[in-house]
């Protein structure tokens, strides 16, 4: 019965999305046209696992959308990235670009093992830099951003995602969470422009992701022991993810003062001046 109600709600929500938009938090709101994008989004959530966060879905979606717009043959630096295994569904190597991986840890098999705050590249070496869920792990994010600005060519693009309402996760340390205001002011001060900051998931996404994390911890500890019940929980959580995404991409949710005070994190696209 519960699954039937959830399915009906999901279908109803999807039918309302053909002319909807997605928005952000803060004094500058980012809207993205829906239509086919929503179909792809829901496909990304199908067959999901309980240990896969809704935050990861937003990160994958952000990079898939923007990587497809990079010019063929672009030189791309994946800062903090890893060749294998990939953390999510996004893989920059599927695109017609030339990629170099830089990471502090040799375990991630980077092309260059380096500290992100002291990159061993010449000025204006790259057309784009990807910085996915990395800067929360450095003590001085702006020092890293200065380095990114230095190695980007003029009009080069920085694509960055940063968590906000998301669990602390050491890799090896987790230092910070900042709002869109922080990123806007500091990136502009460094010399970035044409800034678009997108809130990735609002109140319902945060609630669903916290619920998913709690259930995942219980299953990890062997509770419940029934494999059938574990599968049912996973299906219901996946349905909750779909409902959260659909609900938050309605205009009334985007414009709701309470709902948009919460977000799993931000997707940031800026251009080097």
N, C-alpha and C positions, 0 to 999 in steps of 0.2 A: 504493500500500500504506500509506504513512504517513498519507494523508488518511483511509483507511478505518479505521485504528486510532484516529485522533483522533476521528472521528465516533462510533465505538462507545463511547469513553470519555466523550464529551460526553453521549450519550443515557443512559448509565448514571448519570452524575452528576445529570442533570436529574430522573431518576426518584426520586432520594433526597431531593428538595427539598420535597416537599409538606408535610412536618411539621417543617422545619428552621427555624432562626433565624439572625439575623446579629448579630455581637457586636462589641465594641470593645476598646480597649487601655486599661489604667489601673485605678485602684481602683474605678471605677464603670463597669460594663459596660452598654451599651445593646443591647437586643434588639429586633428588628423582626419581626413576623409575615410569613411568606412567602406561599405560594399564588399568587394572581394577580400579586403584585408581582414575583415571579421571572419570570413570563411576559413582563411589560412590560420587565424588565431585559434579557432575552435579545433581545427585539425591537430594543432600542436598539443592540445590538451587531451586528445583521445589516447586511450591506452596508457594513461599516466601511472606513475608509481607513487606509493605513499611516501617514499623518501625523497621525492622530487618536489621542491618548493614551487609555489606560485610565483615567487620572486624570480626563479630561474626562467620561467615561462616569459615574463616581461623582458628579461635581459636578452633571451634568444630572439624574441620578436623584434626588439629594438635594433639589434645588429643585423638581422636578416633584412630588415627594411632599408637600412642605411648603406649596408655593404653593397646591395644591388645597384646603388646609385653612384658608386665609385667608378671612375673612368678606367677602361681596360688598360692593363699594364701599369697601373699605379703602384708605387713603392709604398708598402704598408708595414709599419712597425707594430707588432702585437706586444705591448708592454705588460709584462706579468702573465702573458699567455703561455700555453703549453701545447706542444705538438700532439701528444697522446698520453693518456686518454683525454678526450674532450669532456668538459664538465657538463655541457648541455647539448642541444641539437644544433647550435650554430657552429659552423666550421668555415673560417675565412678562406681556407684553401679550396673551397668549392667555387670561388669566384675568380674572375680573370684578373688577378692582381699578383704582384710579387711580394711575398711575405717574409719578414725576418722576426724571429721570436727572441725576446730579451727577458730574462728572468733571473732572480737572485739565486734560485735553487737549481742545481744541476739535475735534480730528480725529475724536473719537468721537461728535460731534453731541449733546452733553448739553443738557438744558433749562437747567442752571446750570453754568457753568464755575467751579470752586472747588477750594480745597485742602480735603481731607477733615478736616484737623485744625482748621479754622475755618469751619464750615458757616454759610451766611447764612440760616438758618431760625430761626424762633421756637421757644421751648421747647414740647415736646409737640405737634409738628406732624404726626407720622406714626404710623400704626398698626403699621407694620412697616418694617424696614430690611433690604435685601439687600446683603451685602458678599461678593462672589464672587471669590476668588483675587486679592484686592487688598492686604491688609494687609502681605504680604511686601514690597511695594513702597514702604512708608513707613518712615522712620527711627524713628518713635516710635509703635508700634501702640496703646499705651494712651491716648495723647492723642486719637487717632481714636475709640477706644472711649468715652471720656468725652463726646465730641461726639455720638456715636450715642445714648448714654444720655440726653443732654440733649434731643435732638429727638424721641425716642420718647415717646408718651403712656404713661400708667400702664397696665401690663399689655400694653404693646406688645411686639412680637416682633422679635428680631434673628436673622436667618438668615445664617450665615457659613460659608464654606469656606476652608480654608487648606492649602497643600501642605506635605508633610514630606520624604519621600524622592522628590524630583522635581527635574529639572534646574534650575540657575540660569537665569533668564530675565529680562533687563533690560527694564524698561518704565516709565521709562527705567533704573531701578536695581532690584536685588533684594537686600534687606537681611537677611532673617532666616528661620529655621525654628524653630518652638517645639513642644514636646510638649503633650499634653492637660493635664498638671499645671499648666503655665504659664497656659494659657487659663482653666482652672477657678479657680485662685487669684486671678488678676488681675481676671477678670470679676465674681467674687463681691465683691471688694474695692470695685469701682466701684459696685455696687448691683444687679447682675443676679441672678436666681434661676431656679428651675425649670429647671436646666441639664441638657441632654442633649448629650453629646459622642460622636460616632460615628467610629470608625476606618474609613476608606474604602479597603478593600483591604488585605490583609495581605501576607505574604512572597511568595506566588506572583504576586500582582498587581504587586508591585515588580519581580520578576524579568522578568515578561512585558513590562512597560512599558519596562524598560531594553533588553531585546532588540529590541522594536519600534523604539525610538529609534535603535539601532545600524543596523538594517536600513534604516530610513528615510533615514539619513545616507548609506548606501552607494548607495541608489537615487537620491538627490538628486545624487550625484556621477557618476551614469551607470554604476554597477556593481551588478548585472550589466546588460549592454546589452539583453539579450533581454526584450522586453515580456511574453512568455509566462511567463518565469521570475519577473519582477517580480510578475505577477498571482498566481502560485503562492505566493510568499513572503507576499503580502498576505493570501491566504486562510488560510494556515497560522498567521499571527500572529493573525488574527481568531479562529480556532479556539482558539488558546492563551488569548486573552482570556476566551472563554466558559468554558473549562475552569478557569481561575484563579478566576473568579467563583463557579462552581458548587462547586469544591473548598473554597473558604474559607467558604462558607455552610453547611457541615456542622458539626455540634456539635463533632466531634473536632478540627476545625481551629481553631474559635473558642477552645477550651479548651487548645490546645497552646501551652506557654510559649514555645517558640522561634518558632513561626509568628507569634504576635501581637506580637512585639517589632518588627515591621516594618510600615509602613503608607505608602501614597502621600500621605496627609494626613487631615484631619479635617473632618467636618461638624458644625457647632455650632448648636444652637437654645437661646436663652435668652430670659427675659422680664424686662422692666423692672419693678422693684418699685414 
